[in-house]
Amino acid sequence: MTVTGARRVRAFSPLATVLAIGGLYVGQSIIGGVTFSALPSVLRDRGLPLDQIGLTYLAVLPWVLKFLWAPAIERYRLPSNGPSRSRSIVLAGGMISAICFILAAVIGPTSFVPLMAVFIVVAFAASTVDIACDGHAVESLSERYHGWGNAAQVGGAYLGSAIGSGLFLVLVARVDWTQAMIAMAVLLVLLGLPFVLSPAITPTDARTHRPSLRDALIRPEMRRGLALAALYAVSQKWGLAMLGPFLIDSGLDLDALGIINGAGGMILGFGCAVLSGALVRHWGARAILVLALILQAVALAGLGAAAWIGAVHHVLLLGLALASSSAIMALGFVALYAQFMKLSDPRQAGIDFTLLQCMDAFVSMIGGIGAGWIAQHFGYSACFGLAAILVTLAASPVAILSKGAKGNEASSQPRRPLPQQF
């Protein structure tokens, strides 16, 4: 490794690494799909008001605050000598999440307060696992394989989201809430096994760098990245928080919505993630970020117009919903996560990547709660229309912030060579 003072690690197959972390990303996205997509739809189907449904976004809070315990997790994960402890963190967090899903199965969807308490605990466990998973991905994959790591992140996210927001809703509609939650708990355990059973990363030199928030925040490129993450969350996520309830109120039932979210979301999301990887390689991340914003503004304007007109054919509604929540989101987030990996120092990647994701989660939480309030008091058309305006306004600042983005000195240097198995 050419970086002064950095460590060298034992090389493992990049394919095995991508598959292992991909399973974790799928599992985490199942949790996100159940919490932020399926749960609002189920609650609306049970008759809960929109402003209360918007409070489900409080479960984002651990994802917002995980930077507070990321340094402690990263120091535990990377001891001065010996193998990394990523697997033990993943094992503990995965078991907590699975047990909480079983508790949610017992509580049921109508006991809102205890149910949200359980989902917040799940979010805490999953966000902690995410720190270890992201750090492992950045330190174990050289920059030439970042595209595969981003594909595992985004592709895994859409596969997991398709299961959590699609298959889960189908199971709720056709079986019941309890068995659907238990099925998701079993899936979480199975998806985490490849990572838990994989070899630990072992350094050949002592780890001399002490991971810290200060080290991340003093770097100008990281502060620039935080601003980019905030703007992109505003532009891509605020308008979609009430998409599930809107489709329910437009006449779709949970079964149909689950099938569309599952099959359609998985195909479009995964396909556009692969497409975005190729486009980023040829055009650069900046162009794809701006393109995704333009397309999202058009889709959100279409949803706003459909909400204003009313009685729009379900095929058109579903087309707009899938375009905005699956295709366009995947297109943009592959490029955004490529920027995140480039900005992250491999000596403390869990902290750096976490900071960028926390900014995304913080802005998403505010937007989710605010979108519920706006939709309840001013209607869906105002919610989607305002989001389309925000996306349009964000395009120029995003283009400026992503122009010529470079990683920090440590991560921009060549890292250890990896075997040519991939």
C-alpha positions in Angstrom: 0.0 0.0 0.0 1.5 3.3 -1.0 -0.2 5.6 1.6 2.3 6.6 4.3 1.2 5.3 7.7 -1.7 3.3 6.3 -2.1 -0.4 6.8 -2.0 -3.3 4.4 -4.6 -6.0 4.7 -4.8 -9.6 3.5 -6.5 -9.7 0.1 -9.7 -11.6 -0.4 -11.7 -12.2 -3.5 -13.6 -9.0 -4.4 -16.5 -11.1 -5.7 -16.8 -12.8 -2.3 -16.6 -9.4 -0.6 -19.3 -7.9 -2.8 -21.7 -10.9 -2.3 -21.2 -10.8 1.5 -21.8 -7.0 1.8 -24.6 -7.3 -0.8 -26.5 -9.6 1.5 -26.2 -7.1 4.4 -27.5 -4.3 2.2 -30.4 -6.4 1.1 -31.3 -7.1 4.7 -31.0 -3.5 5.8 -33.2 -2.4 2.9 -35.8 -5.0 3.9 -35.9 -3.1 7.3 -36.2 0.2 5.5 -38.8 -1.0 3.1 -41.0 -2.4 5.9 -40.6 0.7 8.0 -40.8 3.6 5.6 -42.8 2.2 2.7 -44.9 -0.8 3.8 -45.8 0.4 7.3 -47.3 3.7 6.2 -49.4 1.9 3.7 -50.6 -0.7 6.2 -51.4 2.1 8.8 -53.3 4.0 6.2 -55.2 0.9 5.3 -56.1 0.6 9.0 -57.4 4.1 8.9 -54.7 6.1 10.7 -54.5 9.8 9.9 -51.7 11.1 7.6 -50.0 13.3 10.2 -49.7 10.4 12.6 -48.4 8.2 9.7 -45.7 10.8 9.1 -44.4 10.2 12.5 -43.1 6.8 11.3 -40.2 8.8 10.0 -39.0 9.2 13.6 -37.5 5.8 13.1 -35.0 7.6 10.9 -33.6 9.2 14.0 -30.9 6.5 14.8 -29.7 6.8 11.2 -29.4 10.5 11.7 -27.5 10.2 15.0 -25.4 7.2 14.3 -22.4 9.5 13.7 -22.3 9.9 17.5 -21.4 6.3 18.2 -19.6 5.7 14.9 -16.2 6.6 16.3 -16.6 4.1 19.2 -17.9 1.4 16.8 -15.0 2.0 14.4 -12.4 1.9 17.1 -13.8 -1.4 18.4 -14.0 -2.7 14.8 -10.4 -1.8 14.0 -8.2 -2.8 17.0 -4.5 -1.8 17.0 -3.5 -5.4 16.1 -5.4 -8.4 14.9 -8.4 -9.1 12.7 -11.2 -6.6 12.3 -14.4 -7.2 14.4 -16.9 -6.4 11.7 -18.5 -9.8 11.9 -19.3 -9.6 15.6 -20.9 -6.2 15.1 -23.0 -7.6 12.2 -24.0 -10.7 14.2 -25.2 -8.8 17.2 -27.1 -6.2 15.2 -28.7 -8.8 13.0 -30.0 -10.8 15.9 -31.4 -7.7 17.6 -33.2 -6.7 14.4 -34.7 -10.2 13.9 -35.9 -10.4 17.5 -37.5 -7.0 17.3 -39.3 -8.1 14.1 -40.8 -11.0 16.0 -41.9 -8.6 18.8 -43.5 -6.4 16.1 -45.4 -9.5 14.9 -46.8 -10.0 18.4 -47.7 -6.3 18.9 -49.6 -5.8 15.7 -50.0 -2.8 13.4 -52.7 -1.0 15.4 -50.7 -0.4 18.6 -48.8 2.6 17.2 -46.6 3.7 20.1 -45.1 0.4 21.1 -44.8 -0.6 17.5 -42.8 2.6 16.8 -40.6 1.9 19.8 -39.7 -1.5 18.4 -38.9 -0.1 15.0 -36.7 2.6 16.5 -34.7 -0.2 18.3 -34.5 -2.0 15.0 -33.2 1.2 13.3 -30.6 1.6 16.0 -29.3 -2.0 15.5 -29.4 -1.7 11.7 -27.7 1.7 11.6 -24.9 0.3 13.8 -24.5 -2.7 11.4 -24.3 -0.2 8.6 -21.3 1.5 10.1 -19.4 -1.8 10.1 -20.6 -2.8 6.7 -19.7 0.5 4.9 -16.3 0.6 6.6 -15.6 -3.0 5.6 -16.6 -2.3 2.0 -14.4 0.8 1.6 -11.3 -0.8 3.2 -11.6 -4.1 1.4 -12.4 -2.9 -2.1 -9.8 -1.0 -4.1 -11.1 2.0 -6.1 -11.2 0.0 -9.4 -13.9 -2.2 -7.7 -15.9 0.7 -6.2 -18.4 0.4 -9.0 -19.2 -3.2 -7.9 -19.5 -2.0 -4.3 -21.9 0.8 -5.3 -23.9 -1.8 -7.3 -24.1 -4.0 -4.2 -25.3 -1.0 -2.2 -27.9 0.3 -4.6 -28.9 -3.0 -6.2 -29.1 -4.6 -2.8 -31.1 -1.7 -1.6 -33.7 -2.1 -4.3 -33.9 -5.8 -4.0 -34.3 -5.4 -0.2 -36.8 -2.6 -0.7 -38.8 -4.8 -3.1 -39.0 -7.5 -0.5 -39.7 -5.1 2.4 -42.3 -2.9 0.6 -43.5 -5.5 -1.9 -43.4 -9.1 -0.7 -44.2 -8.0 2.8 -47.4 -6.2 1.7 -48.5 -9.2 -0.3 -48.0 -11.4 2.7 -49.9 -9.0 5.0 -52.8 -8.9 2.5 -52.9 -12.6 1.7 -51.8 -14.1 5.0 -51.6 -11.8 8.0 -49.3 -9.2 9.7 -47.8 -11.7 12.2 -46.6 -14.3 9.7 -45.3 -11.6 7.4 -43.2 -10.1 10.1 -41.8 -13.5 11.1 -40.9 -14.2 7.5 -39.0 -11.0 7.3 -37.1 -11.9 10.6 -36.0 -15.2 9.1 -34.8 -13.5 5.9 -32.7 -11.1 7.9 -30.9 -13.9 9.6 -30.3 -15.8 6.4 -29.0 -12.7 4.5 -26.5 -12.0 7.2 -24.9 -15.4 7.3 -22.5 -15.0 4.3 -20.9 -12.0 5.9 -20.8 -13.5 9.4 -19.1 -16.7 8.0 -16.7 -14.8 5.8 -13.0 -14.4 6.8 -12.1 -11.3 8.9 -9.7 -8.7 7.4 -6.3 -9.0 9.1 -3.7 -6.3 8.7 -0.1 -7.1 8.1 0.9 -3.8 9.9 -0.3 -2.3 13.1 -3.2 0.1 12.9 -1.8 3.5 13.9 -4.6 5.8 12.9 -7.2 6.7 15.6 -10.6 7.1 13.9 -12.4 10.3 14.9 -15.1 12.7 13.8 -12.7 15.6 14.0 -10.4 14.0 11.4 -13.4 13.8 9.0 -14.9 17.3 9.7 -11.6 19.2 9.2 -11.3 18.0 5.6 -12.9 20.6 3.2 -14.0 17.9 0.8 -16.0 16.1 3.5 -17.8 19.3 4.3 -18.6 19.8 0.6 -19.8 16.2 0.6 -22.2 16.8 3.5 -23.7 19.8 1.7 -24.1 17.6 -1.4 -25.8 14.8 0.6 -28.3 17.3 2.2 -29.3 18.8 -1.1 -29.7 15.5 -2.8 -31.9 14.1 0.0 -34.1 17.2 -0.4 -34.4 16.8 -4.1 -34.9 13.0 -4.3 -36.7 12.0 -1.1 -39.0 14.7 0.2 -41.6 14.3 -2.4 -41.8 10.5 -2.1 -42.6 10.2 1.6 -46.4 10.2 1.0 -46.3 8.1 -2.2 -47.6 4.9 -0.5 -50.5 6.6 1.3 -51.4 8.6 -1.9 -51.7 5.3 -3.9 -53.8 3.8 -1.2 -56.1 6.8 -1.2 -56.3 6.6 -5.0 -57.9 3.2 -4.8 -55.1 0.7 -4.8 -55.2 -2.1 -2.3 -52.3 -3.5 -0.3 -52.0 -6.6 -2.5 -51.7 -4.7 -5.7 -49.4 -2.1 -4.3 -47.2 -4.9 -2.9 -46.9 -6.7 -6.2 -46.1 -3.4 -8.0 -43.5 -2.3 -5.4 -42.0 -5.7 -5.3 -41.7 -6.9 -8.9 -41.7 -3.5 -10.6 -39.5 -1.8 -8.0 -36.9 -4.6 -8.1 -36.7 -4.8 -11.9 -36.6 -1.1 -12.5 -34.4 -0.3 -9.5 -31.8 -3.0 -10.1 -31.8 -2.4 -13.8 -31.3 1.4 -13.5 -28.6 0.8 -10.9 -26.7 -1.2 -13.4 -27.4 1.3 -16.1 -26.2 4.2 -13.8 -23.0 2.4 -13.1 -22.2 2.3 -16.8 -23.3 5.9 -17.4 -21.2 7.1 -14.5 -18.2 5.4 -16.0 -18.6 7.1 -19.3 -20.2 10.5 -18.4 -19.1 11.0 -14.8 -21.1 11.2 -11.6 -21.9 14.9 -11.9 -23.8 14.5 -15.2 -25.9 11.5 -13.8 -26.7 13.4 -10.6 -28.1 16.4 -12.6 -29.9 14.1 -15.0 -31.6 12.3 -12.2 -32.8 15.6 -10.7 -34.3 16.7 -14.0 -36.2 13.5 -14.4 -37.4 13.5 -10.8 -38.8 17.0 -11.1 -40.8 15.9 -14.1 -42.1 12.8 -12.3 -43.1 14.7 -9.2 -44.8 17.4 -11.2 -46.8 14.6 -12.9 -47.8 13.1 -9.5 -48.8 16.6 -8.4 -51.0 17.0 -11.5 -52.5 13.6 -11.0 -53.4 14.4 -7.4 -54.9 17.7 -8.5 -57.0 16.3 -11.3 -58.1 13.2 -9.4 -59.6 10.0 -11.0 -56.4 9.3 -12.9 -56.1 5.9 -14.4 -54.2 3.5 -12.1 -51.7 2.5 -14.8 -50.5 6.2 -15.2 -50.2 6.5 -11.4 -48.2 3.4 -11.1 -46.0 4.4 -13.9 -45.2 7.7 -12.3 -44.7 6.1 -8.9 -42.3 3.5 -10.2 -40.4 6.0 -12.3 -39.9 8.3 -9.3 -39.3 5.9 -6.5 -37.4 3.1 -8.3 -35.9 4.1 -11.7 -34.8 7.7 -11.1 -33.8 7.1 -7.5 -31.5 4.2 -8.5 -30.0 6.2 -11.3 -29.0 9.1 -9.0 -27.9 7.2 -5.9 -25.3 5.0 -7.7 -23.6 8.3 -8.6 -24.0 9.8 -5.2 -22.6 6.7 -3.4 -19.7 6.6 -5.7 -18.9 10.2 -4.5 -19.3 9.0 -0.9 -16.8 6.1 -1.3 -14.3 8.4 -3.0 -14.6 10.9 -0.1 -14.1 8.2 2.6 -10.7 7.6 4.1 -10.2 3.8 4.3 -8.5 4.2 7.7 -11.8 5.4 9.2 -14.3 4.7 6.4 -17.0 3.7 8.9 -17.0 7.2 10.3 -16.7 9.1 7.0 -19.4 7.2 5.2 -21.6 7.4 8.2 -21.4 11.2 8.4 -22.5 11.5 4.8 -25.4 9.1 5.3 -26.4 10.8 8.5 -26.9 14.0 6.7 -29.0 12.2 4.1 -31.1 10.6 6.9 -31.5 13.8 8.8 -32.9 15.7 5.9 -35.0 12.7 4.9 -36.6 12.6 8.4 -37.5 16.3 8.3 -39.0 15.8 4.9 -41.0 12.7 5.8 -42.6 14.4 8.9 -43.2 17.6 7.0 -44.6 15.8 3.9 -47.2 14.1 6.2 -48.3 17.4 7.7 -48.5 19.1 4.3 -50.5 16.3 2.7 -52.9 16.2 5.7 -53.6 19.9 5.7 -53.1 21.0 2.0 -53.5 17.8 0.0 -51.2 15.5 -2.0 -51.0 17.9 -4.9 -49.4 20.6 -2.7 -47.0 18.0 -1.3 -45.8 16.7 -4.7 -45.9 20.1 -6.4 -43.7 21.7 -3.7 -41.3 18.8 -3.9 -41.0 19.3 -7.7 -40.1 22.9 -7.1 -37.4 22.0 -4.6 -35.9 19.5 -7.0 -35.7 22.1 -9.7 -34.0 24.6 -7.3 -31.5 22.0 -6.1 -30.2 21.1 -9.6 -27.7 23.9 -9.9 -26.2 23.7 -6.4 -25.8 19.9 -6.8 -24.0 20.5 -10.1 -21.6 22.9 -8.4 -20.9 20.8 -5.4 -20.3 17.6 -7.4 -18.0 19.4 -9.9 -14.5 18.0 -9.7 -15.2 16.2 -6.4 -12.0 14.5 -5.1 -11.4 12.2 -2.3 -9.1 12.8 0.6 -5.4 12.2 0.3 -5.5 8.9 2.0 -8.3 7.4 -0.1 -7.3 8.9 -3.4 -4.0 7.1 -3.4 -3.8 3.6 -4.7 -4.7 1.0 -2.2 -3.6 -2.6 -1.9 -3.8 -4.7 -5.1 -6.6 -7.2 -5.4 -6.6 -10.6 -7.2 -7.9 -10.7 -10.7 -10.8 -12.9 -10.0 -13.6 -10.5 -10.9 
